[in-house]
């Protein structure tokens, strides 16, 4: 940091995301080989689907460009990219669980070297977030992509805020697996009593570039069921009080299909698409794609918002800035890495 530069790490309010004019300063990806590779892939998108007569819902997200943009925003190393990418993809996969205008925060707090992260997502398809520790201290060369050695005991917290609610709803569980995808599944089982599975994958090449990334979410819907279709086997259902519920036999078969999914990072890096995964893995359960949507790493931060923030600091802090500078101030967004230069003259 130069003597004449002061960096403010300012965090906007948690649920700022539904503004919406997105003004994030987009970092440029300069690796021409990586750009050429990404241009050869299928579009980044999320396919939301239902199957087994509505007894299961899921989402499959191709996010190779999403992760590379996230990485560029913070200029992350390989380990840091892996941790934050898994958090961001996990948050993105929870977007289909939102109702109406809603936002959520996904926090992973541990006492390990990685410390954790905070990621925010909203129903319009925007995701942003940051690591608690960057860079992550490493004592020895990485021997695998198992992140457990970097996560200590801690908690996983999901906070939701709806446009119809004045107060956020918050659920917290202790980290059980030190694996982000498995701990998200654990959260839904413990906090919401819903059987849910997550698969999150990031593929690196020999140079450390992200060549493929994505994730899948699948959830049983208890106490929900429509009319049983004639094509579905009778032993896939249990009828209780006139409602068709998934049988244990059906749940076991769906879990087996889900676990047979190939590495999604590798799949997307080799130009795989969403449809082949959904209709290949789950064809027995008659999946239907209900929606295809975009999901982006982006942030509603702006220079004007930070101008207002600084002008509303307490008098002592504001006077210190005006009297002692530096000029200009460099303001860094906590959640996307955007940098804004603000002259003292703009604060008058």
N, C-alpha and C positions, 0 to 999 in steps of 0.2 A: 504494500500500500504506500503510495507516495505521500509526502508530508502535506500536500495540498488537496488530498482526496479523502473524503470521509464517506464510508459506505453504511447506509442505513438498511438493515434487513427488516423490512416492514411486512407484517402479515395482515392482509385484509381480513375482514370478518369471515368467519367460517363459511357461511352460506351466502356468499356474494354472487354465486355463479349464475343465478337467474336474473341477469340484468336486462337484455343482453346485447351489448355491443362488445365484441371480443377485440381487444387491442394488444394482446401479447406481442412483444417484439420477437418475431420468429427467427431463431438462429439458423444460419445457413449450413447445410450439410455439404462439405467440400470434397469428399472422397468420390471421385468420378466413377471408379469401379463399383462402389456401393450404389451410387445413383443409377448406373446402368442396370445393375442387378435388380434393384427395386422396381425400375420401369418395366422389367420383364415379368413381374409377378402379377397375380390377380389383385384386384382392388382391395384395399383395406375396407372391411365392412363386417357388420354383425348380423348374423342370421338368427332370428328368434323363431323357435318352432314348438309345436305341441305334438304329442303322439299318444298312442294307446287310449283313444277316445277322450283325450283331454286329461288323463290321469297323470301325465308328466308334461312339464314344460322345460325348455332348455334354450341355450344361446351358444352360438359358436362364433368366435371373434377372431378374424385375421387382423393382426396389429403390427405387421413388420414396420411399416412407415411410422406408425404411432410410436413405437418404441424408439426408433431412430431419432425422431423429433424430440422426444423426451430426453434422450441421451445428449443430443446436441445442445439443448437448452441449458444444461448444467455442466457440459463437458465432462461426462462421467467416465471413470475407468470401467474395466470389465466387471469386477465384483459389484461395484456400486450400481452399474446398469442392471445386473441380474436381480439385485434386491428390489430396486425401485420399479423395474419393469414388472416384476411379479405382483407388487402391490398395486400398480396402476391397472394392470390387466384384471386383477381380482376385483377392483372397484368397478371397472367397466362392465364386468360380467354380472354385477348386481343391478345394473340399470334396468333390466327387464322386470325386476321385482318392485320397481317404483310405481306409485299410483298417482296419476295426474302430475302436477308440478311438484317435484320433490328433489331433495338433495341428500346426499349422505357423506359422511366422513368415515374412513376406514383407517384406524390407528393400530399399529403393531409396536408395542413398547416392550423392549427386553433389556436386560442388564448385560448382554453380550457385547462383543466388539462392534457389531453393526448397529446397536442401539434401537433401530427400528425406523419407522416412517409414518407419515401422515399423508393420506391421499383423499381427495374430494372428487365426487362425481355428481352430475345432475341429470335430470330426466331428458334434457335436450341433447345430451350426448357429449358433453364436455368433461374432461378429466384433467386434474392438475395435482401436484403433490411434491413432497420433498423428503429427503433422508434426514434423520436426526444426526447422523455422523457421516461426513464426507470430507476426506476419504476415510474409508474403513481401515483401521489398522490391521495389518497382516504380518504375522511373525515368520511364516514360511510359505513357499510356493504352494499354490492351490493344487490339490491332488484330485479333486472331483468337484462337481457342481452341487454337492450337498451343502446347503447353507446352514445346517444345524450347528456346526461349530461356531458360527458367528452370532447365533441367537441364544441368549440365556433365558432363564425363567422370566416370565412377564405376562402381559395381558393383551388380548385382542378386543378392541372396542368398535362397535358400529353405532354411529349416531345418525338419526334420520330427522329431517325437518320437512314437513309438508306445508304447502301454501294454505292449507286449511287448519294448521295447528299453530298455536302460539308458543308451545314449548316443544323442544326436541325430544324424541324418544331415543333412549340409549340402552344398549345391552353390552355387557362385558363378560368375557370368560377368560380363564387362565390359559395361556399357551400350553398345549399338550404335546404337539408333535415337533415343534421347531421347524415346521414346513408350512409355508404360507397357504398353499392350496388345501392341505389336510386340515389346517387349523380353521380355515373358513368353513369347511364342512362341519367340523366340530362345533363351531359357533352356532350354525343354524340348527343343529341337532339339540344343543343344550339350551340356547336362548329362545328359539322359536319352535322347537319340537317338530322340525320338518327335515325329512331325509333329503340331503342335498349333497351333490358331488361337484368338485372343481378339478380341472386339469389345466395347468398353466405351464407354458413351455417357451423358452428362448434359445435360439440356435446361434452359435458363434462360429465363424470360420477360423482358419489357422492364424489370420492376422488380428483376430479379436473383433471383427466387424459383426454386427447383428444381421444375419442373412434371413432369418425367419422368426416370427413370434406370434403367439396367439393363445387362446384359452377356450375352454368349454365349461359350461355350467348346466347342470341337470338337477331337477327337483321334482319329487313326488308331491302330489297335491292332495293331502288328506281331506276327507269329507267333501271331496269334489268329484263328480263323475256324471257324465251324461248318459244317454241311452247306450247300452252295450251294442256295438255293431255286430252283425252276423259274422263278419270276417274274423273277429277276435275270438280266441279260444275261451271256452267257459272257465277253465281253471286259471285264467288271468284276473278274475274278478272275485270279490267278496261283496255280497249284497247285505247291507245293514239298513233297516228302516227305509227301504226303497231307494237307497243311494248305492251306486256301484263304486267300490273302493279297490285299489290295486291289491292283489293277493301277494302273499310272500313269494309265491312262485314267480309272479310277474316281476316283483322287485328284484329277485335274484337274477332273473334273465336280463333285466335292464342293466343291473350292476355289472354283469359279465360283459355285456356289449360295451358299456362305457370303459371298462378296464382294458378292452381290446383296442382302444384308440391308439394309433401310432403317435410318435412324438410330433406334436403339432408344429413346433418350431422347425423341425426338419421337413415336415410335410409342406409347409408354406414356402420354405426356402427352395424346395424342388418344384415350385409352381403348382402345388395342390390347391384345390378350391374347397369351399364350404359344402356345396351340394354333395360331392362324392363322399365326404365324411358322414354327413347326416343320413343320407339315404343308403349308404353302404353299411354303417354300423347298426342302424336302427330300422332297417327295412321291415323286419318282422312285426314292428309295432306301428306301422303305417304313419310315419311322420308327415307333418304338413308344415311348410314354412309359412308362418303368419306375417312376418315382417322382415324386411332387409333395411338396415339403417346404418348411418355413419356414426363413428365414435372418434373423437379427436382429442389429442393432448393440446389443450388450449386454456386460456385464462382471461378473465375480464379485467385484468389490471390495466391501468392507463396512467399517463403523466398527470392528468387532471385529478384523479383520485388521490395520488400521492401529494400533489399540491395542497389539496384540502386537508389531508392527514397532517402534514407538517404545520399548516396554518392553525390547526386546532390543538397543537401541543400545548402543554402548560406554559405559562408566561416565561418562567426561568429557562426552560429548554429552548423555546423559540428565540428569546433574546440572545442566548449563547450562540445559536447558529447565526443570527443576523450580525452579531458583533465579531465573531471569531471565525466564521466560515466553516469549511472551505467554500470557495465559489469557483465552479459550480459544485453542488452536492451530487453525488452519484447514489441513486436509490435503486436497490436491487429487490425485485419481487421475490418473496420467500417461496412461492409456490411454482414459479415457472422460470426463474433466472433472468427475466427481462431487466435491462438496465436503463434507467432514465436519468438524464442530466438535467438538473434544475438549478437555474441561476438564482442568486439572492434577490435580484431585481424582480423575478417572477413572484416572490413571496411578499412583496410590498403591497 
